[in-house]
Each structure stands twice: as C-alpha cells, then as structure tokens.
C-alpha cells in the first residue's frame, strides 16, 4: 500500500483500514514475529502536549519493530522554546526521520505539518480536533473483543465537545453498516456542529441525552471520556462540569452482560475503581491493542512515501474564525477552505466559517 500522511481517518479507505486492523490482530497473536520489520528506520515523536499512553505506545511500537526513536516530549526542551515555527521544526526533523508522530494543542496542526514534511506525518492528536490512531486502537479493540464493527449501539459519554477521540471514533464507526450513536453529555459539552452535520448528512441515527443511567441499558459499547481540565478557559467552568458523569457498579448493573467499556485514558474520577474488576471493562486491554495497532500502522506507512499537494480547498484572504486553529498562531500558513452545501469549512480544523 502506498500511504502519504495520516491526518484524518478519511485519508485511508475503509479497505485500507481493514487491512491495517487485520495486520494488528495478527501482530497481537505473535508480536515477536514482526521484530526487525523496521530495522534501520527512525521515528520522530514530537509531543507539544503531555502524553503517556500515546507517546509511549508509539515508541514501544517502533522499538518492537526494531526501529529507533528521536524527538521530544516537552517543547520547552527544544528550539520551540526559542520561538521556532512549526514549519521550521517539521522541515528539519523530517530530514532526520523516516516517519513523524506529532501531538500538538492547536487544531489543524497535523495538517499544517504535512505541508512541509518530507516524510509521512501521523496525527497523534491535534487539540480538540482529531485523534485517528486512538480510533485505530478502538477499532482493533472492538474487532477482537466485540467481534464486529457494525450493527452496534455506541454510547459516548463525557466531554464530547473537546474530545478528539470521540470525534474520530464517530467518523470511523459511521462508515460501518447499522451503527447507532447515543451522545451523553451536558448541553455545554455536546459534540461540535461539524460532527453533528456529518451525522445528519450521512443519515446516521443518533440521539443526544443527558443521563448515563437512562442510556446504559441499550448500549453495546460505552465509550467513557474524562472532562478535560486543559480545554476549559477557567477553573470555575471545569469545576461545574467535572463530576457530572461517573460510571459505577450501580449504573453498570443495568447494562447488558456483553457490554464493552472503553476509555482513551487517562481517567480522573469518571469511572469508579470498582468497575475495573468487571469483565466488561476492557480499557486496560485497549492500551495494549494500541501498541499492536501502531505497529501495523507504522509498517504500512513506511512502505513508500510520495508527497502530494496537501491543500485541496479554496484559498481565501480571510483567516479561520476558530481561535484554536493552528492558523491563528502560525501566520505564514495559507488559509484554505472547503465548500459544502454553500458553507465554508477551514481545511485545517474543519470548523464552519461565519
């Protein structure tokens, strides 16, 4: 397979994702057989934002494949602290590495990085926008633990506004037949308009509810997320939301016996520790599947790389109206917009304009 960058899930076709998922499951059965598959290759992990699982999962995946790691886990320990632009960092690092995994707090940053990279870029999370490799992890987990990716009633609970893992998972599972979504959040933390518009336009059934307890009996999958302190503008706003949803044994007693509980982690207090012992809780297994998923992805993306013009939208003079978009902090980036049904959407962060 001939891959370029992985910024969003739709950069790959459903059949390509199916191949990667099957490879990940094969690796899970015999991980030692794949050691040396990336001998002599170098991965740069550029983490502008704190991470445990994603960063270490990428590093573990590359090391298990026989490759090597460079990069940083704190931009203050790099030339970024001196004011270096994202463009300059990417141009330099892509000359050192064969593949880059990058996490950044600004939405659309991975797309911006892909404009200037001479090697494949993997989006390891761009602000509250997308997190495609976590979604790949989720798909591998459900494929093995649930046995299917279709005809599921999927509940997503917590911070659906800023939860990039939620946005990516909805996009992915929308491609499979018969899936229904139950979106469980406060009115302040509901999913962004662009995600809802995607569901409506694709005729994907979904409901929005306030109560986890009322929703849980109908679910095949429950995807819990934490209320993210770092996405709030004030501590007061965070405190008003943080304890809204807590999964405990009492609520779980109303759920199906074959429910699968996932969580991208870290958790704070949204899952009671007593739930860990329930066989339906598979979020720790999920972290291990993440290593196998990223091993499969790295092997596939290192097959070949053919840079292509990454901007496909309409160039305009105006800047994106989203203050969290990467174009607001990296002034050299050319604004670009995609048009859909008469509306303009920023090609970097996907936010509707106007």
Protein Blocks (a to p, Z undefined) as FASTA:
>chain_A
ZZfbdfbfklpcfklmmmmmmmmmmmmmmmmlmgoklgoiacddddfbdcfklmmmmmmm
mmmnopaceddfbfklmmklnopafklmmmmmmmmpmbdcdddfbghklmmmmmmpcbdc
ddebehjlbcfklmmmmmmmmmmmnopaehiacddehjfklmmklmmmmmmmmmpghiac
dddddfklgccfklmmmmmmnopacdddfblklmmmmpmbdcdddddfklpcbfklmmmm
mmmpccdfklmmmpcfkbccddebiafklpcfklmmpmklcklmmmmmmmmmmmmmmmmm
mmpccdddfbfbdcdfbdcfbfkbmklmmmmbccddddeehiacdfklopaeZZ
